[in-house]
Amino acid sequence: MASFVAVIPTYVGITKLMPTIINEFVKKIHAPGISRDHYRQKIQMIWNFIGELKQNEDKQTI
């Protein structure tokens, strides 16, 4: 938690999302398996500082 608090002030007021910023907060993005549905793909995001957030599939953004 202390490292998260130390990183946040660096990004206050950003106007453009850059790959370096994403790399600071996202540890891993993974698409487990091949989707049979061409319009949806399940992904797993592992965040730095907090790990994976589980979310009900009904509430996920498409």
mmCIF file of the N, C-alpha and C atoms, coordinates in Angstrom:
data_MODEL
# 
_entry.id   MODEL 
# 
loop_
_atom_site.group_PDB 
_atom_site.id 
_atom_site.type_symbol 
_atom_site.label_atom_id 
_atom_site.label_alt_id 
_atom_site.label_comp_id 
_atom_site.label_asym_id 
_atom_site.label_entity_id 
_atom_site.label_seq_id 
_atom_site.pdbx_PDB_ins_code 
_atom_site.Cartn_x 
_atom_site.Cartn_y 
_atom_site.Cartn_z 
_atom_site.occupancy 
_atom_site.B_iso_or_equiv 
_atom_site.pdbx_formal_charge 
_atom_site.auth_seq_id 
_atom_site.auth_comp_id 
_atom_site.auth_asym_id 
_atom_site.auth_atom_id 
_atom_site.pdbx_PDB_model_num 
ATOM 1   N N  . MET A 1 1  ? 0.826   -1.198  0.000   1.00 0.00 ? 1  MET A N  1 
ATOM 2   C CA . MET A 1 1  ? 0.000   0.000   0.000   1.00 0.00 ? 1  MET A CA 1 
ATOM 3   C C  . MET A 1 1  ? 0.866   1.257   0.000   1.00 0.00 ? 1  MET A C  1 
ATOM 4   N N  . ALA A 1 2  ? 1.970   1.228   0.722   1.00 0.00 ? 2  ALA A N  1 
ATOM 5   C CA . ALA A 1 2  ? 2.844   2.392   0.789   1.00 0.00 ? 2  ALA A CA 1 
ATOM 6   C C  . ALA A 1 2  ? 3.421   2.733   -0.580  1.00 0.00 ? 2  ALA A C  1 
ATOM 7   N N  . SER A 1 3  ? 3.757   1.700   -1.384  1.00 0.00 ? 3  SER A N  1 
ATOM 8   C CA . SER A 1 3  ? 4.306   1.970   -2.714  1.00 0.00 ? 3  SER A CA 1 
ATOM 9   C C  . SER A 1 3  ? 3.249   2.565   -3.641  1.00 0.00 ? 3  SER A C  1 
ATOM 10  N N  . PHE A 1 4  ? 1.995   2.155   -3.482  1.00 0.00 ? 4  PHE A N  1 
ATOM 11  C CA . PHE A 1 4  ? 0.894   2.722   -4.269  1.00 0.00 ? 4  PHE A CA 1 
ATOM 12  C C  . PHE A 1 4  ? 0.749   4.213   -3.959  1.00 0.00 ? 4  PHE A C  1 
ATOM 13  N N  . VAL A 1 5  ? 0.755   4.544   -2.694  1.00 0.00 ? 5  VAL A N  1 
ATOM 14  C CA . VAL A 1 5  ? 0.631   5.939   -2.267  1.00 0.00 ? 5  VAL A CA 1 
ATOM 15  C C  . VAL A 1 5  ? 1.811   6.760   -2.783  1.00 0.00 ? 5  VAL A C  1 
ATOM 16  N N  . ALA A 1 6  ? 2.974   6.167   -2.872  1.00 0.00 ? 6  ALA A N  1 
ATOM 17  C CA . ALA A 1 6  ? 4.158   6.872   -3.372  1.00 0.00 ? 6  ALA A CA 1 
ATOM 18  C C  . ALA A 1 6  ? 4.077   7.136   -4.879  1.00 0.00 ? 6  ALA A C  1 
ATOM 19  N N  . VAL A 1 7  ? 3.410   6.264   -5.626  1.00 0.00 ? 7  VAL A N  1 
ATOM 20  C CA . VAL A 1 7  ? 3.325   6.384   -7.092  1.00 0.00 ? 7  VAL A CA 1 
ATOM 21  C C  . VAL A 1 7  ? 2.253   7.384   -7.530  1.00 0.00 ? 7  VAL A C  1 
ATOM 22  N N  . ILE A 1 8  ? 1.152   7.450   -6.829  1.00 0.00 ? 8  ILE A N  1 
ATOM 23  C CA . ILE A 1 8  ? 0.005   8.274   -7.228  1.00 0.00 ? 8  ILE A CA 1 
ATOM 24  C C  . ILE A 1 8  ? 0.357   9.736   -7.519  1.00 0.00 ? 8  ILE A C  1 
ATOM 25  N N  . PRO A 1 9  ? 1.124   10.439  -6.685  1.00 0.00 ? 9  PRO A N  1 
ATOM 26  C CA . PRO A 1 9  ? 1.406   11.855  -6.967  1.00 0.00 ? 9  PRO A CA 1 
ATOM 27  C C  . PRO A 1 9  ? 2.076   12.096  -8.327  1.00 0.00 ? 9  PRO A C  1 
ATOM 28  N N  . THR A 1 10 ? 2.770   11.099  -8.827  1.00 0.00 ? 10 THR A N  1 
ATOM 29  C CA . THR A 1 10 ? 3.431   11.208  -10.131 1.00 0.00 ? 10 THR A CA 1 
ATOM 30  C C  . THR A 1 10 ? 2.422   11.415  -11.259 1.00 0.00 ? 10 THR A C  1 
ATOM 31  N N  . TYR A 1 11 ? 1.225   10.876  -11.098 1.00 0.00 ? 11 TYR A N  1 
ATOM 32  C CA . TYR A 1 11 ? 0.252   10.872  -12.185 1.00 0.00 ? 11 TYR A CA 1 
ATOM 33  C C  . TYR A 1 11 ? -0.950  11.787  -11.965 1.00 0.00 ? 11 TYR A C  1 
ATOM 34  N N  . VAL A 1 12 ? -0.893  12.647  -11.010 1.00 0.00 ? 12 VAL A N  1 
ATOM 35  C CA . VAL A 1 12 ? -1.974  13.614  -10.800 1.00 0.00 ? 12 VAL A CA 1 
ATOM 36  C C  . VAL A 1 12 ? -1.956  14.614  -11.955 1.00 0.00 ? 12 VAL A C  1 
ATOM 37  N N  . GLY A 1 13 ? -3.075  14.790  -12.597 1.00 0.00 ? 13 GLY A N  1 
ATOM 38  C CA . GLY A 1 13 ? -3.192  15.769  -13.672 1.00 0.00 ? 13 GLY A CA 1 
ATOM 39  C C  . GLY A 1 13 ? -2.697  15.307  -15.026 1.00 0.00 ? 13 GLY A C  1 
ATOM 40  N N  . ILE A 1 14 ? -2.556  13.999  -15.248 1.00 0.00 ? 14 ILE A N  1 
ATOM 41  C CA . ILE A 1 14 ? -2.100  13.542  -16.567 1.00 0.00 ? 14 ILE A CA 1 
ATOM 42  C C  . ILE A 1 14 ? -3.165  13.872  -17.610 1.00 0.00 ? 14 ILE A C  1 
ATOM 43  N N  . THR A 1 15 ? -2.739  14.133  -18.827 1.00 0.00 ? 15 THR A N  1 
ATOM 44  C CA . THR A 1 15 ? -3.672  14.440  -19.913 1.00 0.00 ? 15 THR A CA 1 
ATOM 45  C C  . THR A 1 15 ? -3.661  13.377  -21.002 1.00 0.00 ? 15 THR A C  1 
ATOM 46  N N  . LYS A 1 16 ? -2.686  12.467  -20.938 1.00 0.00 ? 16 LYS A N  1 
ATOM 47  C CA . LYS A 1 16 ? -2.591  11.422  -21.951 1.00 0.00 ? 16 LYS A CA 1 
ATOM 48  C C  . LYS A 1 16 ? -2.119  10.133  -21.282 1.00 0.00 ? 16 LYS A C  1 
ATOM 49  N N  . LEU A 1 17 ? -2.827  9.043   -21.543 1.00 0.00 ? 17 LEU A N  1 
ATOM 50  C CA . LEU A 1 17 ? -2.463  7.753   -20.979 1.00 0.00 ? 17 LEU A CA 1 
ATOM 51  C C  . LEU A 1 17 ? -1.371  7.134   -21.839 1.00 0.00 ? 17 LEU A C  1 
ATOM 52  N N  . MET A 1 18 ? -0.214  6.916   -21.242 1.00 0.00 ? 18 MET A N  1 
ATOM 53  C CA . MET A 1 18 ? 0.950   6.388   -21.953 1.00 0.00 ? 18 MET A CA 1 
ATOM 54  C C  . MET A 1 18 ? 1.232   4.957   -21.484 1.00 0.00 ? 18 MET A C  1 
ATOM 55  N N  . PRO A 1 19 ? 1.905   4.160   -22.303 1.00 0.00 ? 19 PRO A N  1 
ATOM 56  C CA . PRO A 1 19 ? 2.241   2.789   -21.907 1.00 0.00 ? 19 PRO A CA 1 
ATOM 57  C C  . PRO A 1 19 ? 3.015   2.713   -20.588 1.00 0.00 ? 19 PRO A C  1 
ATOM 58  N N  . THR A 1 20 ? 3.856   3.667   -20.315 1.00 0.00 ? 20 THR A N  1 
ATOM 59  C CA . THR A 1 20 ? 4.612   3.636   -19.058 1.00 0.00 ? 20 THR A CA 1 
ATOM 60  C C  . THR A 1 20 ? 3.687   3.763   -17.849 1.00 0.00 ? 20 THR A C  1 
ATOM 61  N N  . ILE A 1 21 ? 2.623   4.536   -17.994 1.00 0.00 ? 21 ILE A N  1 
ATOM 62  C CA . ILE A 1 21 ? 1.663   4.690   -16.903 1.00 0.00 ? 21 ILE A CA 1 
ATOM 63  C C  . ILE A 1 21 ? 0.904   3.382   -16.689 1.00 0.00 ? 21 ILE A C  1 
ATOM 64  N N  . ILE A 1 22 ? 0.465   2.773   -17.770 1.00 0.00 ? 22 ILE A N  1 
ATOM 65  C CA . ILE A 1 22 ? -0.243  1.496   -17.677 1.00 0.00 ? 22 ILE A CA 1 
ATOM 66  C C  . ILE A 1 22 ? 0.662   0.443   -17.039 1.00 0.00 ? 22 ILE A C  1 
ATOM 67  N N  . ASN A 1 23 ? 1.917   0.397   -17.452 1.00 0.00 ? 23 ASN A N  1 
ATOM 68  C CA . ASN A 1 23 ? 2.857   -0.577  -16.885 1.00 0.00 ? 23 ASN A CA 1 
ATOM 69  C C  . ASN A 1 23 ? 3.083   -0.364  -15.395 1.00 0.00 ? 23 ASN A C  1 
ATOM 70  N N  . GLU A 1 24 ? 2.941   0.851   -14.937 1.00 0.00 ? 24 GLU A N  1 
ATOM 71  C CA . GLU A 1 24 ? 3.103   1.148   -13.519 1.00 0.00 ? 24 GLU A CA 1 
ATOM 72  C C  . GLU A 1 24 ? 1.979   0.530   -12.682 1.00 0.00 ? 24 GLU A C  1 
ATOM 73  N N  . PHE A 1 25 ? 0.775   0.449   -13.247 1.00 0.00 ? 25 PHE A N  1 
ATOM 74  C CA . PHE A 1 25 ? -0.392  -0.003  -12.495 1.00 0.00 ? 25 PHE A CA 1 
ATOM 75  C C  . PHE A 1 25 ? -0.854  -1.416  -12.835 1.00 0.00 ? 25 PHE A C  1 
ATOM 76  N N  . VAL A 1 26 ? -0.603  -1.892  -14.061 1.00 0.00 ? 26 VAL A N  1 
ATOM 77  C CA . VAL A 1 26 ? -1.072  -3.204  -14.490 1.00 0.00 ? 26 VAL A CA 1 
ATOM 78  C C  . VAL A 1 26 ? 0.107   -4.170  -14.539 1.00 0.00 ? 26 VAL A C  1 
ATOM 79  N N  . LYS A 1 27 ? -0.011  -5.254  -13.796 1.00 0.00 ? 27 LYS A N  1 
ATOM 80  C CA . LYS A 1 27 ? 1.053   -6.258  -13.768 1.00 0.00 ? 27 LYS A CA 1 
ATOM 81  C C  . LYS A 1 27 ? 0.936   -7.202  -14.960 1.00 0.00 ? 27 LYS A C  1 
ATOM 82  N N  . LYS A 1 28 ? -0.314  -7.617  -15.272 1.00 0.00 ? 28 LYS A N  1 
ATOM 83  C CA . LYS A 1 28 ? -0.504  -8.620  -16.317 1.00 0.00 ? 28 LYS A CA 1 
ATOM 84  C C  . LYS A 1 28 ? -1.919  -8.555  -16.867 1.00 0.00 ? 28 LYS A C  1 
ATOM 85  N N  . ILE A 1 29 ? -2.047  -8.713  -18.183 1.00 0.00 ? 29 ILE A N  1 
ATOM 86  C CA . ILE A 1 29 ? -3.345  -8.882  -18.833 1.00 0.00 ? 29 ILE A CA 1 
ATOM 87  C C  . ILE A 1 29 ? -3.273  -10.207 -19.572 1.00 0.00 ? 29 ILE A C  1 
ATOM 88  N N  . HIS A 1 30 ? -4.235  -11.068 -19.300 1.00 0.00 ? 30 HIS A N  1 
ATOM 89  C CA . HIS A 1 30 ? -4.198  -12.425 -19.838 1.00 0.00 ? 30 HIS A CA 1 
ATOM 90  C C  . HIS A 1 30 ? -5.573  -12.783 -20.389 1.00 0.00 ? 30 HIS A C  1 
ATOM 91  N N  . ALA A 1 31 ? -5.590  -13.386 -21.581 1.00 0.00 ? 31 ALA A N  1 
ATOM 92  C CA . ALA A 1 31 ? -6.837  -13.881 -22.163 1.00 0.00 ? 31 ALA A CA 1 
ATOM 93  C C  . ALA A 1 31 ? -6.802  -15.407 -22.095 1.00 0.00 ? 31 ALA A C  1 
ATOM 94  N N  . PRO A 1 32 ? -7.385  -15.993 -21.037 1.00 0.00 ? 32 PRO A N  1 
ATOM 95  C CA . PRO A 1 32 ? -7.313  -17.445 -20.872 1.00 0.00 ? 32 PRO A CA 1 
ATOM 96  C C  . PRO A 1 32 ? -8.221  -18.184 -21.852 1.00 0.00 ? 32 PRO A C  1 
ATOM 97  N N  . GLY A 1 33 ? -7.637  -18.861 -22.805 1.00 0.00 ? 33 GLY A N  1 
ATOM 98  C CA . GLY A 1 33 ? -8.417  -19.636 -23.773 1.00 0.00 ? 33 GLY A CA 1 
ATOM 99  C C  . GLY A 1 33 ? -8.891  -18.798 -24.946 1.00 0.00 ? 33 GLY A C  1 
ATOM 100 N N  . ILE A 1 34 ? -9.323  -19.490 -25.966 1.00 0.00 ? 34 ILE A N  1 
ATOM 101 C CA . ILE A 1 34 ? -9.811  -18.836 -27.183 1.00 0.00 ? 34 ILE A CA 1 
ATOM 102 C C  . ILE A 1 34 ? -11.325 -18.686 -27.080 1.00 0.00 ? 34 ILE A C  1 
ATOM 103 N N  . SER A 1 35 ? -11.819 -17.491 -27.409 1.00 0.00 ? 35 SER A N  1 
ATOM 104 C CA . SER A 1 35 ? -13.251 -17.236 -27.360 1.00 0.00 ? 35 SER A CA 1 
ATOM 105 C C  . SER A 1 35 ? -13.921 -17.804 -28.603 1.00 0.00 ? 35 SER A C  1 
ATOM 106 N N  . ARG A 1 36 ? -15.032 -18.481 -28.426 1.00 0.00 ? 36 ARG A N  1 
ATOM 107 C CA . ARG A 1 36 ? -15.812 -18.972 -29.566 1.00 0.00 ? 36 ARG A CA 1 
ATOM 108 C C  . ARG A 1 36 ? -16.749 -17.888 -30.071 1.00 0.00 ? 36 ARG A C  1 
ATOM 109 N N  . ASP A 1 37 ? -17.006 -16.931 -29.224 1.00 0.00 ? 37 ASP A N  1 
ATOM 110 C CA . ASP A 1 37 ? -17.867 -15.804 -29.578 1.00 0.00 ? 37 ASP A CA 1 
ATOM 111 C C  . ASP A 1 37 ? -16.965 -14.693 -30.094 1.00 0.00 ? 37 ASP A C  1 
ATOM 112 N N  . HIS A 1 38 ? -17.165 -14.267 -31.312 1.00 0.00 ? 38 HIS A N  1 
ATOM 113 C CA . HIS A 1 38 ? -16.290 -13.277 -31.931 1.00 0.00 ? 38 HIS A CA 1 
ATOM 114 C C  . HIS A 1 38 ? -16.493 -11.873 -31.374 1.00 0.00 ? 38 HIS A C  1 
ATOM 115 N N  . TYR A 1 39 ? -17.497 -11.674 -30.565 1.00 0.00 ? 39 TYR A N  1 
ATOM 116 C CA . TYR A 1 39 ? -17.799 -10.349 -30.064 1.00 0.00 ? 39 TYR A CA 1 
ATOM 117 C C  . TYR A 1 39 ? -17.386 -10.140 -28.607 1.00 0.00 ? 39 TYR A C  1 
ATOM 118 N N  . ARG A 1 40 ? -17.079 -11.220 -27.903 1.00 0.00 ? 40 ARG A N  1 
ATOM 119 C CA . ARG A 1 40 ? -16.681 -11.120 -26.498 1.00 0.00 ? 40 ARG A CA 1 
ATOM 120 C C  . ARG A 1 40 ? -15.419 -11.925 -26.256 1.00 0.00 ? 40 ARG A C  1 
ATOM 121 N N  . GLN A 1 41 ? -14.581 -11.400 -25.403 1.00 0.00 ? 41 GLN A N  1 
ATOM 122 C CA . GLN A 1 41 ? -13.392 -12.135 -24.981 1.00 0.00 ? 41 GLN A CA 1 
ATOM 123 C C  . GLN A 1 41 ? -13.182 -11.899 -23.495 1.00 0.00 ? 41 GLN A C  1 
ATOM 124 N N  . LYS A 1 42 ? -13.099 -12.960 -22.743 1.00 0.00 ? 42 LYS A N  1 
ATOM 125 C CA . LYS A 1 42 ? -12.826 -12.821 -21.319 1.00 0.00 ? 42 LYS A CA 1 
ATOM 126 C C  . LYS A 1 42 ? -11.340 -12.546 -21.149 1.00 0.00 ? 42 LYS A C  1 
ATOM 127 N N  . ILE A 1 43 ? -11.028 -11.593 -20.299 1.00 0.00 ? 43 ILE A N  1 
ATOM 128 C CA . ILE A 1 43 ? -9.637  -11.317 -19.977 1.00 0.00 ? 43 ILE A CA 1 
ATOM 129 C C  . ILE A 1 43 ? -9.469  -11.301 -18.467 1.00 0.00 ? 43 ILE A C  1 
ATOM 130 N N  . GLN A 1 44 ? -8.264  -11.523 -18.056 1.00 0.00 ? 44 GLN A N  1 
ATOM 131 C CA . GLN A 1 44 ? -7.913  -11.479 -16.645 1.00 0.00 ? 44 GLN A CA 1 
ATOM 132 C C  . GLN A 1 44 ? -6.879  -10.374 -16.488 1.00 0.00 ? 44 GLN A C  1 
ATOM 133 N N  . MET A 1 45 ? -7.149  -9.415  -15.609 1.00 0.00 ? 45 MET A N  1 
ATOM 134 C CA . MET A 1 45 ? -6.202  -8.332  -15.349 1.00 0.00 ? 45 MET A CA 1 
ATOM 135 C C  . MET A 1 45 ? -5.671  -8.472  -13.935 1.00 0.00 ? 45 MET A C  1 
ATOM 136 N N  . ILE A 1 46 ? -4.368  -8.465  -13.817 1.00 0.00 ? 46 ILE A N  1 
ATOM 137 C CA . ILE A 1 46 ? -3.711  -8.503  -12.517 1.00 0.00 ? 46 ILE A CA 1 
ATOM 138 C C  . ILE A 1 46 ? -3.078  -7.131  -12.315 1.00 0.00 ? 46 ILE A C  1 
ATOM 139 N N  . TRP A 1 47 ? -3.511  -6.449  -11.276 1.00 0.00 ? 47 TRP A N  1 
ATOM 140 C CA . TRP A 1 47 ? -3.034  -5.099  -10.995 1.00 0.00 ? 47 TRP A CA 1 
ATOM 141 C C  . TRP A 1 47 ? -1.850  -5.138  -10.041 1.00 0.00 ? 47 TRP A C  1 
ATOM 142 N N  . ASN A 1 48 ? -0.887  -4.255  -10.257 1.00 0.00 ? 48 ASN A N  1 
ATOM 143 C CA . ASN A 1 48 ? 0.166   -4.060  -9.270  1.00 0.00 ? 48 ASN A CA 1 
ATOM 144 C C  . ASN A 1 48 ? -0.497  -3.495  -8.027  1.00 0.00 ? 48 ASN A C  1 
ATOM 145 N N  . PHE A 1 49 ? 0.038   -3.730  -6.910  1.00 0.00 ? 49 PHE A N  1 
ATOM 146 C CA . PHE A 1 49 ? -0.413  -3.213  -5.613  1.00 0.00 ? 49 PHE A CA 1 
ATOM 147 C C  . PHE A 1 49 ? -1.646  -3.930  -5.055  1.00 0.00 ? 49 PHE A C  1 
ATOM 148 N N  . ILE A 1 50 ? -2.604  -4.394  -5.900  1.00 0.00 ? 50 ILE A N  1 
ATOM 149 C CA . ILE A 1 50 ? -3.834  -4.988  -5.352  1.00 0.00 ? 50 ILE A CA 1 
ATOM 150 C C  . ILE A 1 50 ? -4.139  -6.387  -5.870  1.00 0.00 ? 50 ILE A C  1 
ATOM 151 N N  . GLY A 1 51 ? -3.491  -6.852  -6.908  1.00 0.00 ? 51 GLY A N  1 
ATOM 152 C CA . GLY A 1 51 ? -3.740  -8.189  -7.446  1.00 0.00 ? 51 GLY A CA 1 
ATOM 153 C C  . GLY A 1 51 ? -4.945  -8.218  -8.369  1.00 0.00 ? 51 GLY A C  1 
ATOM 154 N N  . GLU A 1 52 ? -5.595  -9.373  -8.451  1.00 0.00 ? 52 GLU A N  1 
ATOM 155 C CA . GLU A 1 52 ? -6.746  -9.544  -9.340  1.00 0.00 ? 52 GLU A CA 1 
ATOM 156 C C  . GLU A 1 52 ? -8.027  -9.137  -8.634  1.00 0.00 ? 52 GLU A C  1 
ATOM 157 N N  . LEU A 1 53 ? -8.871  -8.415  -9.334  1.00 0.00 ? 53 LEU A N  1 
ATOM 158 C CA . LEU A 1 53 ? -10.187 -8.059  -8.817  1.00 0.00 ? 53 LEU A CA 1 
ATOM 159 C C  . LEU A 1 53 ? -11.211 -8.971  -9.472  1.00 0.00 ? 53 LEU A C  1 
ATOM 160 N N  . LYS A 1 54 ? -11.924 -9.721  -8.685  1.00 0.00 ? 54 LYS A N  1 
ATOM 161 C CA . LYS A 1 54 ? -12.982 -10.593 -9.209  1.00 0.00 ? 54 LYS A CA 1 
ATOM 162 C C  . LYS A 1 54 ? -14.251 -9.771  -9.350  1.00 0.00 ? 54 LYS A C  1 
ATOM 163 N N  . GLN A 1 55 ? -14.962 -9.940  -10.467 1.00 0.00 ? 55 GLN A N  1 
ATOM 164 C CA . GLN A 1 55 ? -16.190 -9.205  -10.701 1.00 0.00 ? 55 GLN A CA 1 
ATOM 165 C C  . GLN A 1 55 ? -17.241 -10.147 -11.266 1.00 0.00 ? 55 GLN A C  1 
ATOM 166 N N  . ASN A 1 56 ? -18.469 -9.967  -10.848 1.00 0.00 ? 56 ASN A N  1 
ATOM 167 C CA . ASN A 1 56 ? -19.581 -10.742 -11.351 1.00 0.00 ? 56 ASN A CA 1 
ATOM 168 C C  . ASN A 1 56 ? -19.705 -10.509 -12.852 1.00 0.00 ? 56 ASN A C  1 
ATOM 169 N N  . GLU A 1 57 ? -19.845 -11.580 -13.627 1.00 0.00 ? 57 GLU A N  1 
ATOM 170 C CA . GLU A 1 57 ? -19.918 -11.458 -15.087 1.00 0.00 ? 57 GLU A CA 1 
ATOM 171 C C  . GLU A 1 57 ? -21.082 -10.583 -15.548 1.00 0.00 ? 57 GLU A C  1 
ATOM 172 N N  . ASP A 1 58 ? -22.166 -10.536 -14.777 1.00 0.00 ? 58 ASP A N  1 
ATOM 173 C CA . ASP A 1 58 ? -23.309 -9.708  -15.150 1.00 0.00 ? 58 ASP A CA 1 
ATOM 174 C C  . ASP A 1 58 ? -22.997 -8.219  -15.072 1.00 0.00 ? 58 ASP A C  1 
ATOM 175 N N  . LYS A 1 59 ? -22.012 -7.841  -14.285 1.00 0.00 ? 59 LYS A N  1 
ATOM 176 C CA . LYS A 1 59 ? -21.692 -6.436  -14.093 1.00 0.00 ? 59 LYS A CA 1 
ATOM 177 C C  . LYS A 1 59 ? -20.474 -5.986  -14.880 1.00 0.00 ? 59 LYS A C  1 
ATOM 178 N N  . GLN A 1 60 ? -19.911 -6.863  -15.688 1.00 0.00 ? 60 GLN A N  1 
ATOM 179 C CA . GLN A 1 60 ? -18.728 -6.502  -16.468 1.00 0.00 ? 60 GLN A CA 1 
ATOM 180 C C  . GLN A 1 60 ? -19.112 -5.652  -17.665 1.00 0.00 ? 60 GLN A C  1 
ATOM 181 N N  . THR A 1 61 ? -18.219 -4.752  -18.015 1.00 0.00 ? 61 THR A N  1 
ATOM 182 C CA . THR A 1 61 ? -18.409 -3.898  -19.166 1.00 0.00 ? 61 THR A CA 1 
ATOM 183 C C  . THR A 1 61 ? -18.063 -4.666  -20.440 1.00 0.00 ? 61 THR A C  1 
ATOM 184 N N  . ILE A 1 62 ? -18.885 -4.485  -21.432 1.00 0.00 ? 62 ILE A N  1 
ATOM 185 C CA . ILE A 1 62 ? -18.650 -5.150  -22.721 1.00 0.00 ? 62 ILE A CA 1 
ATOM 186 C C  . ILE A 1 62 ? -18.257 -4.095  -23.729 1.00 0.00 ? 62 ILE A C  1 
# 
